[in-house]
Structures are given as structure tokens and as C-alpha cells.
């Protein structure tokens, strides 16, 4: 059954005539009359008895009109509900985020966001896997990666600066390297993902790229573990600044060779399934992150 024709039928009954219904609907009388006839054809029964003076509902027409009123109320409720969600920041916001970023930076921001918008509830999935936004009904994912072309919409939140860091105790014991070449004589904690050791470090200085192969006693596949290792005096490591902002602020770690810039990591993006009709809660949270993340 065509719901639009049912709505036109309801309008005819409420208006009392086809011409008045056409005026209310903003269309021609012939259009309204034709849609009524097609509805009756679909249902296989007459709904309205027409005469030159009045319209009279048949028995079936009265029953159909009663049901159509419930549909009208449901449609009105749907419009009201969707209107509220597009005019107010409310509802459940499902967010996915990788572990270090979620634990260190996103959780405090979510607390602030829910305080600003009391009608928001946040379900945060903190895990290091590529979630299926559509299949898992995720409103928004935070990703630290070089994004490939996809049907998802990506909004850049921040660049991902990398830093070379060490603990003050290690530097006091072993000395502070001044150039990348000096790293050869130092202990360096490095990434090891799936058996691939990332011990070729790249720096830029005055427009020149410099590469150096480092070594050390600690290898791991987790950035937070690297940060913990160098805090404990394992040596130097180069990783995303977002992972060690707290330690740099407290002095547990210090930045080394700041005039030599490590190759930057992948940028940080907010990713969501569609741009059209983006929910207000999602759009507001993205704008909030752009303003507050790493500030």
C-alpha cells in the first residue's frame, strides 16, 4: 500500500471534500482525486461515496480512516522525535578509539562532553582493531592512520607529531645525544610488530633527511609499553607525542634532539559513515574534539 495515498485519503476525510484537501495539500484537485481512486484500486474496495454535495465514508472507509489516524499520529511522533534529535544534543553516542588515545586523552574529554550535554550517553569502545562502523552501529571512530580512499567520511582532528624521549636518569647515566649519529652508541627501545623490527629511525633537519639504524634491549608492539620502558630507564625511544604528553609535562621524560624532527606519525581523524543528515550529537562531538584534543 502506498502510504502517501493513505495520507491523502486521511486529508480528504478531515477536510470534508477533495477540493479543500487539495488546497491544504497544495496540489491540484485532479491529483487528489486520482490518488484516492488508485488507493481504492489497491485495496479493492470503495472508501468514499462521492456525490455533488458531499462525501460519505463507506463502512470499510471508516475503518481505514481510523487506522490512518494512527499512522498520522505515528508520523507526527516520528517527525517530533527526529526533530528533537536534530535540534538538541541528546541520545546515545557510540564511539570507537584505539587503546592509548582512548585511555590517555579521550576519556577525560568524554567526561567533559557529557557534563556539557547532560542528555548525551557515551558508549566508548577502546580497542586496537579496525571496527566496522556500519555493521557495529558505531557513530564515530577515532583513527590514527594514513587513510585510504573509502566510503567513510574522515575529519582531521590533529597532526601526529613524534618526539625522541628519554628519562632524566638515563641521560644522566649515559649522556645526551646531540645528533642522530650519536644514537648508535645508545640503548633504544623500538617497535616490533609481527616480527618486523622498526629500528631504522628517520629525522629531518634544515630540510635534510637523516636515517640511522638503532639498537637496544627492549622491543614491543605497544606504544604505551615503549613509554613505560623508557620511563624506567631503558634508553631512548621515538613515538607519538600524544602517548607521552603527561610524562613530558611531569618531567618523567624529556625531549631529546628537538632540533631534529622524527618522521611524523599518521594524522588523527574522526571517521563516520555518512556526511548527509549527520546526527547533531555526532557533529557536535567532532567539533568538540577539534577544539579540545591535545589543547
Secondary structure, DSSP 8 states (H G I E B T S, - for coil): --HHHHHHHHHHHHHSSHHHHHHHHTS-HHHHHHHHHHHHHHHTS--EEE-SS-EEE-HHHHHHHHHHHHHHHHHHHHHHHHHHHHHS--EEEEEEE-HHHIIIIIHHHHHHHHHH-TTEEEEEEE-SS---TTTTT-SEEEEES---S-SSEEEEEE---EEEEE-HHHHHHH----SGGGGGGSBB-EEEETTEEE-EEEEEETTEEEEEE-B-S-EES-HHHHHHHHHTT--EEEEEHHHHHHHHHHTSSEE--TTSEE-----EEEEES-STT--HHHHHHHHHHHHHTT-
